């Protein structure tokens, strides 16, 4: 049973925990964390979600991510998710916090990491994802517009790629 802390609309824990899947009140939110891994060419490593997933089956998504469990920070959760989904052992010093994006009932914390990985050498979690590949911004924006990518806002994806560019300077 996965316990998750509940937050208010200002991203403050309210002292309540729920099991994943439980209903929230209209003023309650959960915290999700995402990892965006970029290679030296500025391409993002993206994952294709398993076709068995309830949400966004077969869609492409950022490198890794998931719910922040009760008592975890978003940084420790993104490290855990990278290990579970990709088999990567990341250190906090390898991550940079990019931004927090509020969505309907969640806050999404996005982290940046730079790594030139061989996608075929990753130990991917087959229940969660089916493949991983590096793609440039233009291809990801096309995937967003034609429904092959999880439905993030285009402006959000542009801000993520803009952040990556500042890290190259």
N, C-alpha and C positions, 0 to 999 in steps of 0.2 A: 504494500500500500504506500503510494507516494504522497507525502504530506507537503503542502505548499502554503507559504505565508500569504496572507491577504493584505493588500495595501489600500490606502484611500486615494482620492483623486489627485493628491499632491505627492504621491509616491512615498508615503510614510506607512510603515507597518502598523496595523491596527490591533495587533495582539490576537488575531484570529488565524486558525489554520484550517485548511480544508483538504479533503482527498481530491486528487486530480479527477476532474469530471463533474464535481459537485457544482450546483448552481450558485451564482453570486448575486448579491443585491445590486441595484443599479449604480450605486456609488462605490462599489468595490472593484478592485483590479488585482491582477496577478502580474508577476514579473517573469519575462522570458529573456533569454540571452542568446546572442548570435555572434558567430565568429566569421570574419571575412579575411581569408588568407590570400595574399597577393604575391605573385612572383616578381622577379626583377624587371620584367617587361611591362608590369602594371596590369597583368591579367589576373582575374579572380578565380580561385579554385571554387568550383560550384559542384553541388551534389544533386543527383537525380533521386528524388524521393521514391521509395518502393511503391510499386503499383498496388500493393496490399494496404497502404495507409488509408485511413478514413478521410483525412484532409489532404487535399492537393496530391492525390496519387499520380505518380509518374511525372510530376512537375519538377523543374529545376529550382534550386534554392541556394542560399549562400552556403559557405563551407561547412558549418556545423551550427547546432543550436538546440535549445529546448527550455523547458520550464526550470526556474530556479527553485530548488527544493527548500523546505523549511530549514532555517538556520544557515543557509549558504549565502554567500555574496554572489552577485552576478559574475564577477571575475572567476571565482572558484567553480561556479557552475559551467562557465564556458570552457574551462580547462577540463572538467569532467566530461563534458559533451564531446570535445575534440578527441579524448581518449576512447570513449565509447563508440563514437561513430566512425572515426578515421584511424584509430590506433595511434594517435599522436600524443606524445608526452611534452606538453608545453609548460614553460615556467611563467610566472607572473611578469617577469622582466621582458618577456618576448611579446607582451600584449600592450596595446594602447587603447584606451577607451575612446570611442569615436563620438557616439551620440545616444540619446534616449529618444525613442519615437513612441508617442502614445497612440494606441489603436483602440478599438471598441472597448474591450474589457481587460486589456493588458498594457503594460509598459514593455517595450522592446529595447534592451540595451545591446548596442552593437560594439564589438571589439575588432581591432585591426591586428594582423600579424603579417610579417614578411617571411616567406619561405619558398625556396625553389625546390619543390618536391616532385618526385616521379609519381603521378597519380596511380599508375599500375602497381606500385610497390606498397600502397597504403592497405592496411588491414581494415576494410570497410565492414560495417555492421549490416549484414544483408537484410535483417528484418526492417531496418530503417531506410536504407538507401540502396540503389542498384548500380550506380557508377559515379565517378568523380572525374572532372576535367577542368583545365584552365580555359577561360574564355576572355576575350577583350570586352571592354565596355560596350562597344557597338553591338556585338552579338547578344549580349545580355539584355540590352535595351530592346532589341528586336524580339527576343524571347518574351520579355515583359509585355510588349504590345500585342503579340499574337497568342497569348495565353499559355505559353509553354513554361513560364516561370511563375512561382508563387506571386500572388497579386500585391506586391509592394507598390507603393506610389513611385512613379518615375522620378519625381523630385528627390525622394529618399535615396534612390539608387545613384542619382547624379551626385548627391552630397557624399555618399560613400566613396565614389570614384574621385571626387575632388579632394577628399581627405587623403586618399592614397597618393595623389599627386603631390600634396604638400609634404608627405613623408619621404618623397624622392629628392626633394630640394636640399 
